[in-house]
Amino acid sequence: MPELPRNVRIALTVAVIAFGALLPLFVEGGGGFIDDATLALAYVVMALGLNIIVGFAGLLDLGYVAFFAIGAYTMGYFGSLFHINVNGGEGLHVLVAGPAAELPGIHANFLIIVVLAIVATTVAGMLIGLPTLRLRGDYIAIVTLAFGEIVGRIAINGDEIAGFGTKLTNGRQGITPVDKIDLPFSEPFTALNLRPWYWVAFTMVLIVLFVNFRLRDSRLGRAWIALREDEVAAVSMGVPLVKTKLLAYGTGAAFGGVSGAFLGSYLNTVNADQFQFAFSIFILAMVILGGLGSIWGVVVGAIALSFINNRLIPDVLNDVPERIGLDFDLTELSFGIFGFLLVIMMILRPEGLIPERRRQLELGEGIEDLAKTGDDDDPVYQARVP
């Protein structure tokens, strides 16, 4: 597929950004569509984070839900009534206004909580990366799967772990209500008008996209791709294995934490039942559907699967089995449908909806064509002097 001219790509990008920014003005502010769109944007942030780990660095992560959980619990710890006895029951308030400023518990500004979530998940990402430094392939998947399950079990049973006058988590009862986003120079967000939530999520996506493109074209991004293609050759050429892998885990985890903190506030609850293994597979399916390593592909894959899961199946197709005489709802087969879509993708278009150029050549035209392509527009082949 020929590369579009640079000016055309820039014009299309500007048009997509303008369309995304203006979309809430043409739909009902508290309707189902904007709710689904906001969730889709939050999932885009997560999928882009996982794409750094799986798509760029080639490290199969089956426990990505752990970073969602850590980010969400960070929001719950520092933006709710959970620590109700802190400061003698009078609460601790940091740069918050409105009702939250009068409530007991810890209530910090959302931007502060996002920074805390980034720190917590980055550290957790590097910790999960340490046991995998000498592992490859399926063994990495097993370790990350175990990490995700450990965090999930802690979330469920954390109500039995107490210390310093509080519990570690609130188990299946969850932490609720969670503070609404309270940004400087704006009113606290509400559940009746979802436009501000959408715009915050959209801004998060833009920032994460910018970081992804800059990382992909940087020396670190090229090191990730080198490790993905051939770890032994990359190390022999001087790529620092430990540092490069840990940075992949830490960076990808940070994006999951940011999205987790946002969803904790948006959904108004942090509940252990949200952090199941199936969610990791859901986000991984977005990356595979869009195209491993393809930034725009992952965006499209995340939006597509999110709307299929939150709107198409429950609202449009849910009663189809009943119409043909079957006694079940289509929502009961959601993950079976996702699995079917992935199988079809692997057969018809294994490189993904919008594939990365290198992967498209490997799976579509053959590896021998890689040596013949020297497009200066392809970031995989750009060489920059540091």
Buried (B, 14 or more C-beta within 10 A) or exposed (E): EEEEEEEEEEEEEEEEBEEBBEBBEEBEEEEEBBBBBBBBBBBBBBBBBBBBBBBBBBBBBBBBBBBBBBBBBBBBBBBBBBBBEBEEEEBEBEEBBEEBEEBBBBBBBBEBBBBBBBEBBBBBBBBBBEBBEEBEEEEBBBBBBBBBBEBBEBBBBBBEEEEEEBBBBBBEEBBBEBBBBBEEEEEBBEEEBBBBBBBBBBEBBBEBBEBBBEBBBBEBBBBBBBBBEEBEEBBEEEBEBEEBBBBBBBBBBBBBBBBBBBBBBBBBBBBBEBBBBEBBBBBBBBBBBBBBBBBBBBBBBBBBBBBBBBBBBBEEBBEEBEEEEEEEBBEEBBEEBBEEBBEEBEEEBBBBBBBBBBBBBBBEEEEEEBEEEEEEEBBBBEEEEE
